[in-house]
Structures are given as C-alpha cells and as structure tokens.
C-alpha cells in the first residue's frame, strides 16, 4: 500500500476528504518526528511504542576493497508493537 492508497482508505473510514486526511496525516507525522527528536517515547495504546535508540559505533568492511572503517554512533527510530497488535497476527 502506498501513501495515496492509505490516504484514500483512511479518508473513507473517517468520512473526510482525501485532502483533509492527507493534511491530518502530515500533522501526525510532524508531531511524532518532533517528539522523537526530543528523545520522547510515543505510546499509542493498542498499537505500540515509537521511540529512539542509540546504535553503538562499529567496525565495517568495504567488500570491494577490504578497507575497514569506523561507523559512528547514531540515534535511530524504533517501533515496539503492543501485545494486542502481536495477537492479531497469530
């Protein structure tokens, strides 16, 4: 499912226009992004937790040249599904 299909399906369920729905989805993404940048967790009941995790620095190897290099640590978004969501896939 691409973004356009998602917006269309969500608009039908919410009885809104696709333009209004797209705007609301964009706002949602903005809020989630801001919260994650601030280091907060976002817990959506029945869905899961969106959070950031720190990945450690590591050594990597270029397969063509065999050259080793250090990959610096970075912050990466992560998702942990809720038990309710997991149960729906059993």
N, C-alpha and C positions, 0 to 999 in steps of 0.2 A: 504494500500500500504506500503510495507516495503522499506528499503533503496535500496536494489538491484533492485526492480521494478522501483523505482523512477529514479535511475541512468540510467537504460536501456531506459526508456521512454525519459528522457532528452537528452541522447546521440543521439537517433534517430532524435529528433527535431533539435538538434544543428549540426547534421551531423559530430559527433565526435565519437571516440571510447569510449566504456564504461570506460576504464582505464583513459583516459584523462578527461572525465567528472567527474569521482569519485575524481580525484585529484583536479579539479576546485571546486567541492562542498566542499571538505575538506578545501581548502584555504578560501572559503567564510565563512565557519563556524568559522575558526580561526580568521578572521578579525572581524566578528560580536562579538565573545567572547571577544576579546581584547578591542573593543570599549565599550562593556557593562561593563567590569571590570573597565575601566577608568571612568565610570559614564556617558558616552555619550549616546545620542539617535541616532538611525539609522532610518532615514525616507526613505522608499522605495516608490516612487511615484506610486500610483495606487494599492498599496498592503497594506501598513500600517506603523506603528511605532513600533520599538523594543526599549525597554527602561528598566531601572531597577527601582524598587520601594522598599521603606523601609517598611517592615512589623513591626508593633509595638510588644512590648513584651506583653504576655498574660498569663493568668492562664489556666491550663489544668488539667483534672482529669483522672487518670487511671481508666477505668471502672471496672477492676477486683478487685483492692484493695481499690478504692475510694480515693487514695492518690492524693493530689493536688501538682502541681509543676509549676514553672515559666518557660515558653518557652521564651528564649532570643530573642531580635530583630534580624532581618536578612534582607539582601538585596536579592531580588528575581527578576528574569527577567519577563517582562510583554510584551504583544502584544496588540496593539490597531489597529483594521482593519480600512482601509480607507473607506470613503463613497462609492467610486467606487466598492470596494470589497463587501461591505454590499449590494449594489444594485443588484449585480449579484445573490444573494440568495433570492431575493423577488419574 
